Amino acid sequence: MYVGLLVGFGTSRLLYAQSSPPSDSVSHVAASFRLGTIRVLDSGPLSAEVVQAALPFRPGDRLNAERLQAGLEAVARRYAEAGYPLARVIIRQLDQDPAHPDRLLLALAVEPGPRLYLDRIVLRGTRRTRPDFVARLLNLQIGRRLRAFNPERMAERLAATGLFRRVDPPELYLTGDTTAALVFPLEEASPGSFDLLLGYQPPDAGAGGVVGSGHLQLRHLFGAGRELDVQLERLPGRVSRFRLEAADPFLPGTSFSLRLGFAGRQQDSTYNRQDFRLVLGYRFPSGLQLTASWRREATRPGPAGLRLEGGRQRIARGTASLFGVGLRWKQLDHPLAPSRGLTLSVQAERGRKTRSARQVSGGDTLRVRERFRQDRIEAALRLFQPLAERLVLVGGGELALLHADRYDAADLYRLGGARSLRGYNEEQFAGHRTARLLAEIRYLLTPPTFIFGFLDLGYVATPLDTPSRTAWHPGYGLGLQLQTGAGLLKLSYALNPDEPLLDGRIHLQLVFAL
């Protein structure tokens, strides 16, 4: 029995050609026998060991048509990654073993084709996106060998950025004997969005009422993925928060990114806090990003913060400088309604804080100045795993740790609300150690539309007593994300076990495309 089945990467997709016998004969034989030996008659520039390692089956495995086809495609993909996207994998032999009639003898040969170099990148259907930006995202270099050519994987990486509404696998065109052009059919997403979040939390010790935030995000500025974020939040108790960030994913001619940020918090008349941050990142071809950061914090007490409590000023005047390192990883199959993938961010910081406050000692009021070390660790993880055709499990959580010789109220982490521990008031809890575990079951309708149920479990440790007070706080609820003609609508109803069913938190979020 001789089979002339061959597989290779052609212009943009896998090409299949076959001679007698037809594929159904291959399927019949492969389903009835185990694999005996695998021989590589000709492997071209790669070794026979590399070819055999790329195959997803080994001698003794039972084959079927799908596994055989997948194996040939895997070998072709390995050659494409090595710079031979036109490589063809040919089955030279698929026969019964005379010594073992229940086993098959498999012999492969590879025709590598020319080693191709990238001549140019062409974008089809775009107005703002620059070809060099796409090249940076995919780690492609004009004039260099075309490595890691995997059309489907390239399309997934571009789609995961959220900058494009539609991404098709790139097409490969020969422009010479050893040169090729990549054509990317793309449809750009909107250049920005305005996000309005409104919530209602029932009266609780005077903390009830309407909460709201506005978030303006400008994306893909100048066709190079640059971003500008502006966010303003108003919380009960005359608390306001402001955040401004600007980011460049690729500094000119490099794989380094730069992010500048400013955040401010006004806690009624108690204190004002300002946070300046600079983050320098390096992106690896895999998408992993390592970061180095510098942050400066400044806390200024207001009239209420200057009052003495227990002989000490309620809120100290303080400044802190912290240096940190971190990593970020993002691999999603859809930017708005992923069904598979993960996001991960980890940040560790160390620095010194200087604080100054009034203190009563021996009947005299003194100003005490202190300087001590601060350590911070912050992490966030999201995992997306399909359970069925339309059912997706979302798991993960966040962790925040602060270690210092002294803890100020302005330094503590806050937990509770629509974007953290659902089922509780905004920033209901504060501590030097906080965590949240979450689990969501999503039923996908037409992405990005889905309905979901969730369970949150929050942990808070406060440094106010010795030993620290700790507590666990569960929250649960239902929600909906709906794509409308006006934009994306998100609605959720969140509860906690300590309150009546009708005292849940309602959150309505509208995302308008610009």
C-alpha positions in Angstrom: 0.0 0.0 0.0 1.5 3.3 -1.1 0.1 6.7 -0.2 1.1 10.0 -1.7 -0.5 12.3 0.8 1.3 15.6 1.2 0.7 18.6 3.5 2.4 22.0 3.5 2.0 25.6 4.2 1.2 27.3 0.9 0.3 30.9 0.4 -1.6 31.6 3.6 -3.3 28.4 4.7 -2.6 24.7 4.8 -2.7 23.2 1.4 -3.6 19.6 0.9 -3.0 17.4 -2.2 -3.3 13.7 -2.4 -2.9 10.8 -4.9 -4.3 7.3 -4.9 -5.5 5.8 -2.7 -8.0 8.5 -1.6 -8.3 9.8 2.0 -11.1 7.5 3.0 -8.8 4.5 2.4 -6.2 6.1 4.6 -8.9 6.6 7.2 -9.9 3.0 7.0 -6.4 1.6 7.4 -5.3 4.1 10.0 -8.4 3.3 12.2 -7.6 -0.4 12.2 -3.9 -0.6 13.0 -1.3 0.7 15.4 1.8 2.5 14.3 4.9 0.4 14.1 7.9 2.4 13.0 8.4 6.0 11.8 11.1 6.8 9.4 12.2 10.2 8.1 13.7 9.6 4.6 14.6 13.2 3.9 14.2 16.1 6.4 16.1 18.9 4.6 17.6 21.6 6.9 16.1 20.2 10.1 17.1 16.9 11.6 15.0 13.7 11.5 14.9 14.0 15.3 13.2 17.4 15.1 10.6 16.0 12.6 9.8 13.0 14.9 9.6 15.3 17.9 7.0 17.5 16.1 4.7 14.5 15.5 1.9 14.1 18.1 2.1 10.3 18.0 4.7 7.6 18.6 5.2 4.0 17.7 2.6 1.9 19.4 -0.1 4.6 19.2 -3.3 3.9 17.3 -3.8 6.2 14.4 -6.8 7.7 12.7 -7.1 10.1 9.8 -7.4 13.1 12.1 -4.3 12.3 14.1 -2.3 11.6 11.0 -3.4 14.8 9.4 -2.7 16.8 12.6 0.8 15.2 12.7 1.6 16.3 9.1 0.4 19.8 9.8 2.5 19.9 13.0 5.6 19.1 11.0 4.8 21.7 8.4 4.2 24.2 11.1 7.6 23.4 12.6 9.3 24.2 9.3 7.3 27.4 8.9 8.5 28.5 12.3 12.1 27.8 11.2 11.7 30.1 8.1 10.4 27.6 5.5 6.6 28.4 5.2 6.4 26.6 1.8 7.6 23.3 3.2 5.7 20.2 2.2 5.4 17.0 4.2 5.0 13.9 2.1 4.0 10.3 3.1 6.3 8.0 1.2 5.1 4.8 2.8 2.1 3.6 4.8 2.2 -0.2 4.7 1.5 -3.1 7.0 4.6 -4.5 8.8 5.2 -8.0 7.3 6.6 -9.1 10.7 3.7 -7.6 12.6 0.5 -7.5 10.5 -1.3 -5.5 13.1 1.1 -2.6 12.8 1.8 0.1 10.1 5.1 1.3 8.7 5.2 5.0 8.2 7.8 6.9 6.2 7.9 10.6 5.7 9.9 13.1 3.6 10.0 16.8 3.7 10.5 19.2 0.8 11.4 22.4 2.6 11.2 24.8 -0.2 13.1 28.1 -0.2 14.0 29.9 2.9 11.9 33.1 2.8 12.7 36.6 3.9 10.1 39.2 4.7 10.0 41.8 1.9 7.1 44.0 3.2 3.9 44.0 5.3 0.7 45.2 3.6 -2.5 46.1 5.6 -5.8 45.7 3.9 -8.9 47.5 5.2 -7.2 49.8 7.7 -6.9 53.6 7.9 -4.9 54.3 11.0 -2.8 51.2 11.7 0.9 51.4 10.7 2.6 48.3 9.2 5.6 48.7 11.6 3.2 48.5 14.6 1.9 45.2 13.3 5.4 44.0 12.8 6.3 44.9 16.4 3.3 43.0 17.8 4.2 39.9 15.9 8.0 40.2 16.2 8.5 40.5 12.5 11.4 42.4 10.8 11.5 43.6 7.3 14.5 42.0 5.4 14.9 39.3 8.0 14.1 35.6 7.7 10.3 34.9 8.0 10.2 32.9 11.2 7.3 31.7 13.3 4.9 31.8 10.4 1.6 30.6 11.8 -1.3 32.4 10.2 -3.9 31.4 12.8 -1.7 32.2 15.7 -0.8 35.6 14.2 -4.5 36.4 13.8 -5.2 35.4 17.4 -2.5 37.7 18.7 -3.8 40.7 16.7 -7.4 40.0 17.8 -6.4 39.7 21.5 -5.2 43.4 21.5 -8.8 44.6 21.1 -7.7 47.1 18.5 -9.4 45.3 15.6 -13.0 44.4 15.1 -12.1 41.6 12.6 -8.9 39.9 11.9 -8.4 37.3 9.2 -5.2 35.1 8.9 -2.5 36.8 6.9 -1.9 35.9 3.3 1.6 35.1 2.0 2.6 36.2 -1.5 6.0 35.5 -3.1 7.7 38.7 -4.4 10.8 36.9 -5.5 12.6 33.6 -5.4 13.4 34.0 -1.7 11.2 37.0 -0.6 7.6 37.3 0.4 5.0 39.8 1.4 2.5 39.3 4.2 -1.0 40.8 3.6 -3.2 41.3 6.7 -6.9 41.7 6.2 -8.0 43.8 9.1 -11.0 45.9 10.3 -10.1 48.4 12.9 -12.2 48.8 16.1 -13.4 52.2 17.2 -10.7 54.6 18.2 -12.0 54.9 21.8 -14.8 54.5 24.2 -16.6 56.3 27.0 -17.6 54.1 29.9 -20.3 55.2 32.3 -20.8 53.2 35.5 -23.8 53.8 37.7 -24.6 51.9 40.8 -27.1 51.9 43.7 -26.2 50.6 47.1 -28.8 50.5 49.9 -28.5 52.8 52.9 -26.0 51.4 55.4 -24.8 53.7 58.2 -25.2 56.6 55.9 -23.2 55.1 53.1 -26.1 54.3 50.7 -27.0 56.1 47.5 -25.9 56.4 43.9 -22.3 55.9 42.9 -20.9 56.6 39.6 -17.7 56.8 37.5 -16.8 58.0 34.0 -14.0 56.5 32.0 -12.7 57.9 28.7 -10.3 55.6 26.8 -8.6 56.6 23.6 -6.9 53.7 21.8 -4.6 53.1 19.0 -3.6 56.8 18.7 -1.6 57.6 15.6 -2.0 54.0 14.4 0.7 52.7 16.8 -1.4 51.3 19.8 -0.8 54.4 22.0 -3.4 54.9 24.7 -4.8 57.7 26.9 -7.1 56.9 29.8 -9.0 59.4 32.0 -11.2 58.1 34.8 -13.2 60.1 37.4 -15.2 58.4 40.2 -17.6 59.8 42.8 -18.3 57.6 45.8 -20.6 58.1 48.8 -19.1 60.1 51.7 -17.7 62.8 49.5 -15.0 60.6 48.2 -13.6 61.4 44.7 -10.9 59.6 42.7 -9.2 60.7 39.5 -6.8 58.8 37.3 -4.9 59.8 34.1 -2.6 57.4 32.2 -0.7 57.6 28.9 1.0 54.6 27.3 3.2 53.9 24.3 3.5 50.1 23.7 6.6 50.4 21.6 9.1 53.2 22.0 10.6 54.1 18.5 12.7 51.3 17.2 12.6 49.2 20.3 10.5 46.5 22.1 10.3 48.7 25.2 7.0 50.3 26.4 6.4 53.3 28.5 3.5 54.2 30.8 3.0 57.4 32.7 0.3 57.7 35.3 -1.2 60.1 37.9 -3.9 59.2 40.4 -5.5 61.4 43.0 -7.9 60.7 45.9 -9.9 63.2 47.9 -11.2 61.6 51.1 -13.8 64.3 52.1 -11.9 66.8 54.4 -9.7 64.1 55.9 -6.8 63.9 53.4 -5.7 64.2 49.8 -3.5 61.6 48.2 -1.5 61.9 44.9 0.3 59.1 43.2 2.8 59.6 40.3 4.0 56.5 38.4 6.4 55.6 35.6 6.6 52.1 34.2 9.1 50.9 31.6 8.3 47.5 30.0 10.0 45.0 27.7 7.8 42.8 25.5 9.1 39.4 24.5 8.0 37.7 21.2 5.8 35.4 23.2 3.7 38.3 24.5 5.2 38.2 28.0 6.1 41.7 29.3 8.6 42.5 32.1 8.4 45.9 33.8 10.4 48.2 36.0 8.6 51.0 37.8 9.1 54.1 40.0 6.3 55.5 42.0 6.0 58.6 44.3 3.2 59.0 46.7 2.2 62.1 48.7 -0.4 62.4 51.4 -1.6 65.7 52.7 -4.0 65.9 55.6 -7.1 68.1 55.4 -8.8 69.9 58.3 -10.4 66.7 59.6 -7.1 64.8 59.3 -5.2 67.4 61.4 -7.3 66.8 64.4 -5.7 64.9 67.3 -7.0 61.5 68.3 -5.5 59.7 71.3 -2.8 62.3 71.5 -1.8 61.8 67.8 -2.6 63.6 64.6 -5.3 61.6 62.8 -3.6 61.6 59.4 0.1 62.2 59.0 1.8 64.1 56.2 3.8 61.7 54.2 5.8 61.0 51.1 7.0 57.7 49.7 9.3 56.6 46.8 9.0 53.0 45.7 10.9 51.0 43.0 9.4 47.9 41.6 9.5 45.0 39.1 6.6 43.1 37.6 5.3 41.0 34.7 2.3 41.0 32.5 0.9 38.2 30.4 -2.2 38.2 28.2 -3.4 35.4 25.9 -7.1 35.6 25.0 -9.2 34.4 22.1 -11.6 37.4 22.2 -11.0 40.8 23.7 -14.6 41.4 25.1 -16.0 37.9 25.7 -13.1 35.4 25.9 -13.8 31.7 26.1 -10.2 30.5 26.5 -7.0 32.1 27.7 -5.6 34.0 30.7 -4.4 37.4 31.9 -1.8 37.7 34.6 -0.1 40.7 36.3 2.3 40.7 39.2 4.0 43.8 40.8 6.5 43.9 43.7 7.7 47.3 45.1 10.0 48.4 47.8 10.8 51.9 49.0 11.0 54.3 51.9 8.3 56.5 53.4 8.7 59.6 55.4 5.9 60.8 57.6 5.4 63.8 59.8 2.6 64.3 62.4 1.8 66.2 65.6 1.9 64.2 68.9 1.1 65.1 72.5 3.9 64.0 74.9 4.1 65.2 78.5 1.7 68.0 77.9 3.6 69.3 75.0 2.7 69.1 71.3 5.6 67.9 69.3 6.1 67.2 65.6 7.4 63.7 65.1 9.2 62.7 62.0 9.7 59.1 61.0 11.3 57.2 58.1 10.7 53.5 57.5 10.6 50.9 54.7 7.5 49.9 52.8 7.0 46.6 50.8 4.1 46.0 48.5 3.0 43.0 46.4 0.0 43.2 44.0 -1.2 40.4 41.7 -4.2 39.7 39.5 -5.1 36.5 37.6 -8.0 35.6 35.2 -8.4 32.1 33.7 -11.0 31.4 31.0 -11.8 27.8 30.2 -14.7 26.4 28.0 -16.9 23.8 29.7 -19.3 23.2 26.8 -20.1 24.8 23.4 -21.4 28.0 24.9 -20.4 27.6 28.6 -17.3 29.3 29.9 -15.8 29.1 33.4 -13.9 32.2 34.6 -11.7 31.9 37.7 -9.0 33.9 39.4 -8.7 36.7 41.8 -6.5 39.5 43.2 -4.0 39.8 46.0 -2.6 42.9 47.7 0.0 42.9 50.5 1.5 45.9 52.4 4.3 45.5 54.9 5.6 48.4 56.9 6.6 49.5 60.4 3.6 51.8 60.6 0.3 51.8 58.7 -1.6 55.0 57.7 -5.2 54.9 56.7 -4.3 56.5 53.4 -1.9 53.5 52.6 -4.4 50.7 53.1 -6.0 48.7 50.2 -9.7 49.0 49.7 -12.1 46.2 48.9 -15.7 46.2 47.9 -17.9 47.4 45.0 -18.6 46.8 41.3 -14.9 46.4 40.3 -13.7 44.4 43.3 -15.8 42.5 45.9 -19.3 42.5 44.5 -22.2 42.4 46.9 -20.8 45.1 49.2 -20.6 48.9 49.2 -17.8 50.7 47.4 -14.6 50.5 49.4 -16.5 49.0 52.4 -13.3 47.3 53.7 -9.8 48.5 54.1 -6.7 46.6 55.2 -3.0 46.0 54.7 -3.7 42.6 53.3 -6.6 42.0 51.0 -7.6 39.3 48.5 -10.5 38.2 46.4 -11.2 34.9 44.8 -13.8 34.8 42.1 -15.7 32.2 40.0 -18.1 33.0 37.1 -20.1 30.8 34.9 -20.9 32.5 31.6 -23.3 31.4 28.9 -22.2 32.9 25.6 -25.0 34.0 23.2 -23.5 36.0 20.4 -20.1 37.4 21.5 -19.7 39.8 23.2 -23.2 39.1 24.6 -23.5 36.7 27.6 -25.3 36.1 30.9 -23.4 35.1 34.0 -23.6 34.1 37.6 -20.8 34.8 40.0 -19.4 34.0 43.4 -16.8 36.3 45.1 -14.9 35.6 48.3 -13.0 38.5 49.9 -10.4 38.5 52.6 -9.3 41.5 54.6 -6.7 41.8 57.4 -6.4 45.2 59.2 -3.4 46.3 61.2 -5.4 48.2 63.8 -5.2 45.5 66.5 -2.5 43.0 67.5 -2.8 40.4 66.2 -4.4 41.7 63.1 -8.1 41.4 62.6 -9.1 39.2 59.7 -12.4 38.4 58.1 -13.8 36.6 55.0 -16.7 38.2 53.0 -18.6 36.2 50.4 -20.7 37.9 47.6 -22.8 36.5 44.8 -25.2 37.5 42.1 -26.3 37.5 38.4 -25.5 39.7 35.5 -25.8 40.3 31.8 -23.5 41.8 29.1 -25.4 42.8 26.0 -24.3 44.3 22.7 -26.7 47.1 21.7 -26.9 49.5 18.9 -25.7 52.3 21.2 -22.8 50.3 22.7 -22.1 47.6 25.3 -24.4 47.3 28.3 -23.4 45.5 31.5 -26.0 44.9 34.2 -25.5 43.1 37.5 -27.2 42.5 40.8 -25.0 41.5 43.7 -25.7 40.3 47.2 -24.0 39.2 50.4 -25.3 36.7 53.0 -25.7 39.3 55.8 -28.4 41.4 54.1 -31.9 40.8 52.8 -32.5 39.7 49.2 -33.9 43.0 48.2 -30.9 45.0 49.5 -28.6 44.0 46.8 -26.3 46.3 44.8 -27.3 47.2 41.3 -24.6 48.2 38.8 -25.3 49.5 35.3 -22.4 50.1 32.9 -22.7 51.6 29.5 -19.7 51.6 27.1 -20.1 53.9 24.1 -17.8 53.6 21.1 -16.4 56.9 19.9 
